[in-house]
Amino acid sequence: MRRVLPAALLVLAGSVTLPAVAATPATADAADGKCTVGKTSWISDAAANANLAETGFADAWRFATGQGVTVAVVDSGVNAKNPHFDGVMVGQKSFVGGSGLEDQQGHGTAVAGIIRARRLPQKSVLIGAAPNASLLSVRVNVLNNEVKTANVAKGIRWAAEQKGVDVINVSISTGPSDPQLEALRSAVAFAVSRDIVVVAAAGNKPSGIDGPYTQVQYPAGFPGVLGVAAAGPGGGVDNWSIHGRHVDVSAPGANVPTTYHGNGDCLVGLDHPYTSYSTPYVSALAALLRERFPRDSAAQIINRITSTADRPRLTERDDREGWGRIQPIAALTGTSSAPPTKRTSAVPVTTDAGITPGAAETDPMEGPRTRLLWWALGATALLSVGLVARPLSARRRRQDGPRRF
């Protein structure tokens, strides 16, 4: 059973104010996900923004909106013809020919819209989770079958070299046997060294496999990267997400309203929760945090996200949803000074038995919990001294009798 939000957050979620609903009725093909390339459709039913409301993004905008923060989307490009991106893009680059503002597949456009779709009053209720952030498009693939890890690595490195990039979103994953894994590792390490928050998809289970699929995916599995699993409508992570030590948090990946090619809107993730769509929600949260805490390092931003995530046991993570489901309000309002979360394991060794488990991760709440424990021990010691001293003091008073001063 999925745990419920703490009572305080339930109150906040209940008071969420979403953008006003457009006067025009919802377009059926946009609302049910049956969208056609070249045919403009809009979503005007505010109920489509359930992910923003339930996760707490809409209320979190009181604290930050991503203003002044740039998120690089390393993907299939971003279709600049979609009106949701007018004035949103600050740059583009393609490593597969053409322009970074082209997107034959539509995947990158959908990912970008989750982060920063511009509100279009009287047309659509769609709005990105970081509504004032800027986007940098880095095109590294044309179609799903043509994704080359070397291009992804080049895209990440180029994005990290650009001035002002604060977050890099990578809704792409590859396994440990990829021959170009070392190039990817090097590019990610470079981005991390530049103090950039790198957010990557945990990966979707390959077709034809029954039950859970556990294998570390990359770049999510590299040190310093925030790996994201996909949560369903009930908030839990099912077996459609790949499980493993590379999973740090989860975010909504189903029933996601977002930008569709060069047209308007569409609902995606109607059949399964997809990590491609959960990852940009976390990138958006990172953008909000980078605005609110501009002096925080990337590692501290990641720690704010993991340490405030909703999980059944405070001290434990699991390979299904990591430290739990993101909570934007808690991350933006928390005062935790816990040490940054760090992975100590390198690329796992592939053996006949499968993937060797990596080293355990640092508990993001270890610092505050240790301090609380010492305070509790100190208070207990003082109480014990008081209980012992009290009868001795009373006995002395009986022996000495009343005194006048």
Secondary structure, 3 states (H helix, E strand, C coil): CCCCCCHHHHHHHHCCCCCCCCCCCCCHHHHCCCCCCCCCCCCCCHHHHHHHHHHCHHHHCCCCCCCCCEEEEEECCCCCCCHHHCCCEEEEEECCCCCCCCCCCCHHHHHHHHHHCCCECCCECCCCCCCCCEEEEEECCCCHHHCCHHHHHHHHHHHHHCCCEEEEEECCCECCCCCCHHHHHHHHHHHHHCCCEEEEECCECCCCCCCCCECCCECCCCCCEEEEEEECCCCCCCCCECECCCCCEEEECCCEEEECCCCCEEEECCCCCCHHHHHHHHHHHHHHHHHHCCCCCHHHHHHHHHHCCECCCCCCCECCCECCECCHHHHHHCCCCCCCCCCCCCCCCEECCEECCCCCCCCCCHHHHHHHHHHHHHHHHHHHHHHHHHHHHHHHHHHHCCCCC
